[in-house]
Amino acid sequence: MRRKLVAVGIVFFSATGACTSLLGDFSPGPATDGGTSDGTMEEGGGGDGGPETSPPGEGGGPDVTNDMNVADMGTGQETGSMCSPGSICTPATCQIGVGACTDAGKMSCTPAGQANNGTNCDGGVCYNGACSPCSAGADCSQSGTCKAAAITCGTGQPVCTPMGNAPNGTACGMNLYCDNGNCQACTNGAPCVPPTAPCDVGSIQCEDGGISCFDTGSKATDGTSCGTNMVCKTGQCVSCTAGASCTPAPCQTGLTSCSSGTQTCAQNGTLSNGTPCGTNQVCDNGSCVSCASGAACNPGSNPCLLGTTDCSSGTAVCTQTGAAPAGTACSGGVCDGNGNCGACTANQACNPGGNPCQTGVISCSTGMPVCTNPMKVMDGTSCGTNQVCYQGNCVACTTNAACNPGGNTCQTGTTSCTTGQPVCMSTGSLGDGTSCSGGTGICCGGNCAACSGSLPANSQWTCAGGTCISQCLTGYSSCSGACVNEKTDPDHCGSCTAVCDTGSGYSCANGTCTCLHPVKCGSTNCGCGGLCCGSYCC
């Protein structure tokens, strides 16, 4: 009679999917096809080496706001908390945002993307930015099979995931039971789970019409399943959900494992590049790196271009938003307003329009050098060869050039350009008698005196009382308006009135009438004009 009651009990619990609570795990075999001994599926090369996590909520995934140090901003509007710009926040359920500070110093949350699929939310897990129902760990094993399966929520939707072998002793048909994943008749000595000590090792005893599990007193291996979302740990049945979404490290995704008896998180992938992972930090190929989204920058390190930092790719990319205003300082000059840096040194001296007789200062406010505030250079300043400044213009003027003051050719001078205009400065007068006015006058006392009439022979023009008169040359004397040489002129020999009778043989020598051809009478000299009376003078 006892054997029949055992069989009836086995059939009842098998029908309700709760055979484990009666007989426990009948020596589960090693995992296959990527599974683990606790029934979880390893993804991304994960194992039991991930960080230990606390048991997740009913949704089956970890709360991203806890794993990523997110500042929970509720609906993402302003809060009265201390402002921390660039921090991660939650603008809405299953959304990720970046904190910013308002003018009032309050925090606002700007949406930056969706929470990772599988992240815990109230009543389920996140899927494509919305909260979707999902009960991680719920049994979904197919009836009549010896393969266990349970719901996982790592993708954001319920997925029936193989979890290894069904517990040994699970009914899989009429008088058939699971043994290491195989559906077969009862085998004496096969391992089982004592119904009153799920974390002890039992031994199958076959009886007519059923089986029973004898408690050997040995403790089951840590990680052995002892119920839905329960595993053995040092002989105790403790809570542990395998296959739930978790975060082994910032920017990494993972699934929980219970193979050690303690819930651990094994990596199975990475978050999308650009996902916020901290204050001014984003994910880049599974690592959390610094990147201040929205920070001002200069594309291509060009100070004349303006941009904002885009972190959506996981690395900082400076996206151009405009050009720096004209006149903005840049290396070696200023910006021209079109994104170019041109040479310009403000406040340097300059000449407006290249005019050397005007000065100004360079202004760079327009983005290019402009000579402003023109002022005239002092008159007389040299502006080139034989040129000086006059009233802001460059004019001709040759310093120290010879000149005649007032146009008077009987005065000498040199040109001065100190006023910006040629000024003849007197240096003296020409000597009296110097020809002037084209030979029609002579200089007298520094002025040109006109000489009228014809000039007598053996005379020259000379000054007398500031007027021009004729004067006999040296060695000549004036006699009745004529200039004669009284030393040689026989008509004016020695004086204007002395005349030498040249017909009688006289000539003028040194101003004296001298007889050059005396009359001789014999041996007697009878002088010029004498008469002979024989050999004697008459």
Secondary structure, 3 states (H helix, E strand, C coil): CHHHHHHHHHHHHHHCCCHHHHHCCCCCCCCCCCECCCCCECCCCCCCCCCECCCCCCCCCCCHHHHCCCECCCCCCCECCCCCCCCEECCCCCEEEEEEECCCCCEEEEEEEECCCCCEECCEEEECCEEEECCCCCECCCCCCCEEEEEECCCCCCEEEEEEECCCCCEEECCEEEECCEEECCCCCCEECCCCCCCEEEEEEEECCEEEEEEEEEECCCCCEEECCEEEECCEEEECCCCCEECCCCCEEEEEECCCCCCEEEEEEECCCCCEEECCEEEECCEEEECCCCCEECHHHCCCEEEEEECCCCCCEEEEEEECCCCCEECCEEECCCCCEEECCCCCEECHHHCCCEEEEEECCCCCCEEEEEEECCCCCEEECCEEEECCEEEECCCCCEECHHHCCCEEEEEECCCCCCEEEEEEECCCCCEEHHHCEEEECCEEEECCCCCCCCEEEEEECCEEEEEECCCCEEECCEEECCCCCHHHCCCCCCCCCHHHCEEEECCEEEECCCCEECCEECCCCCCEECCEEC
